[in-house]
């Protein structure tokens, strides 16, 4: 393949209706947490609840994604991606918009549970549709753009949410209604999207057996572990540990802490967007391992800055900032590469189920990281935690390099998985 052809393959086909609908759907997904987070203190005051109760609006949103993602994935494999995506967008938009007229906190919480379930459907089907519609480095390119939009939304929506909440605690939730017209567009734009679904005469038990066989035979499980580890470390070490460290050691204001963390998201956007070009020169396994290596470097650099102390606050913050840039690069390398490899390894009729497990691993890591790091910090201290997280990231990088460091052979991999699935169906 010529250099020009390789570059074209590694680019995103922006005019494709599939790409446009999928990326528009993905851009709405971060409305769930980043847009709502600035409103939590106001919601607490309006309904007279505690901080812990208000935080349940975030926890409930993630909880449904952890528990229900596999069932949503199975549904997408059985009845089709388009149907699940359209219904998910409709429910996401209507449940979010309904918060605007909610009269009590219990109703808001119930609507958040429903919205979290719908968001899981959006996450799973958009990534699965990309896996169905594209292959090779172009799949990496589109998945990279998808992840870049998620990171961009996570960086921008807190600002938008903070501005909207000035007009009322419930005003940010009106943004969810954008998902309703998008659902209509998706129904027509994705009408020609073809994929294999499970035959009608095959029950859920046989389907689950086939998914399990394909995951074991393809070695996909290691990528779920990598996803959990990446999210656990990022949300625990970066989004939980660093803010306390920056305010406690260097006396930074919340605004400066936010700007420091935003730098990680900005780098993640750039690296994610370039994933297709990286995939033209390295395997997905190599890219995931490189992502953990970047995290290790960044976290150790941030740990080293703690030795400078308050007297060297400016230097310390700059050093931490450099570390954060490496961690942002890690986030941009890992997620799109994991999705691309899972899509490559798992048969089409099991793909949504396989990617739904990745979604569960993502949400579980995000939920567990802050809890574990905050708890351990009481005994170990935040500086020690950063070093431990850096060492853990390095161990993950080495393990992944060993476990995934083989020549990629699509035909051979497909033959092994098909043989395993056939054997499971014969039982």
ABEGO torsion letter per residue (X at the ends): XBAAAAAAAABBBAABAAAAAAAAAAAAAAAAAAAAAAAAAAAAAAAGBBAAAAAAAAAAAAAAAAAAAAAAAAAAAAAEAAAAAAAAAAAAAAAAAAAAABABAAAAAAAAAAAAAAAAAAAAAAAAAAAAABBEAAAAAAAAAAAAAAAAAAAAAAAAAAAAAAAEAAAAAAAAAAAAAAAAAAAAAAAABBBBBBBAABBAAAAAAAAAAAAAAAGAAAAAAAAAAAAAAAAAAAAAAAAAAAAAAAGBBAAAAAAAAAAAAAAAAAAAAAAAAAAAABBAAAAAAAAAAAAAAAAAAAAAAAAAEAAAAAAAAAAAAAAAAAAAAAAAAAAAAAAAAAAAABBAAAAAAAAAAAAAAAAAAAAAAAAAAAAAAAAAEAAAAAAAAAAAAAAAAAAAAAAABBBBBAAAAAAAAAAAAAAAAAX
